[in-house]
Amino acid sequence: MDKKEGKGLFLGALLGGIVGAAAGILFAPKSGKETREEIKHKADELAKDVKKKTEKLKKDKVEPAVEKLEEKVEDVSKKLGKKVEQVGRKMQS
């Protein structure tokens, strides 16, 4: 599964969950107060789920990408420093 498919699958599942929960709440025979309480409860559950998945995404994808980027920046910086030294030596000769 490529990144685009994974992102689409995640968004589709999230949207499906929201629509399903909303339909279940709105069509249930309950009082307004009960319905509002259930909506709040479902929203809290959804917020926790989104937070959990966001943290997992950060840990699994973002942090390793940042580490790779930092390594590349350090490597390029070292190479650039060597080139600057070489140019400085050539200019002094």
C-alpha positions in Angstrom: 0.0 0.0 0.0 1.5 3.3 -1.0 1.2 6.6 1.0 -1.7 7.9 -1.0 -3.7 4.8 -0.5 -2.9 4.7 3.3 -3.9 8.3 3.7 -7.2 7.8 1.7 -8.0 4.7 3.7 -7.4 6.5 7.0 -9.6 9.5 6.0 -12.3 7.2 4.6 -12.4 5.2 7.8 -12.5 8.4 9.9 -15.3 9.9 7.8 -17.2 6.6 7.8 -17.0 6.5 11.6 -18.2 10.0 11.9 -21.2 9.5 9.5 -22.1 6.2 11.2 -22.0 7.6 14.7 -24.0 10.7 13.6 -26.7 8.6 11.9 -27.0 6.2 14.9 -27.4 9.1 17.3 -29.8 11.1 15.2 -32.1 8.2 14.4 -32.2 6.8 17.9 -35.4 7.5 19.8 -34.0 9.5 22.7 -34.6 12.9 24.4 -32.7 16.0 23.3 -30.6 15.9 26.5 -29.7 12.2 26.1 -28.9 12.8 22.4 -26.6 15.8 23.3 -24.9 13.7 26.0 -24.3 10.9 23.5 -23.0 13.3 20.9 -20.6 14.7 23.4 -19.5 11.2 24.4 -19.0 10.2 20.8 -17.1 13.4 20.0 -14.8 12.8 23.0 -14.2 9.2 21.9 -13.4 10.4 18.3 -11.1 13.1 19.6 -9.2 10.5 21.6 -9.0 8.2 18.6 -7.7 10.9 16.3 -5.1 11.9 18.9 -4.0 8.3 19.3 -3.7 7.8 15.5 -1.9 11.2 15.1 0.6 10.3 17.8 1.2 6.9 16.1 1.7 8.6 12.7 4.1 11.0 14.3 6.1 8.2 15.9 6.0 5.9 12.9 6.5 8.4 10.0 7.3 11.9 11.1 10.0 11.3 13.6 12.0 8.9 11.4 11.7 11.4 8.5 13.0 14.2 10.7 15.9 12.0 11.9 16.9 11.2 8.3 16.6 14.9 7.3 18.9 15.9 10.3 21.4 13.3 9.2 21.4 14.6 5.6 21.7 18.2 6.8 24.7 17.2 8.9 26.3 15.4 6.0 25.8 18.2 3.6 27.1 20.7 6.2 30.3 18.6 6.6 30.8 18.3 2.9 30.2 22.1 2.4 32.7 22.8 5.2 35.4 20.7 3.4 34.7 22.4 0.1 35.0 25.8 1.8 38.4 24.8 3.3 39.6 23.5 -0.1 38.6 26.8 -1.8 40.3 28.7 1.0 43.5 26.8 0.6 43.5 27.3 -3.2 43.0 31.0 -2.8 46.0 31.2 -0.4 48.2 29.3 -2.8 
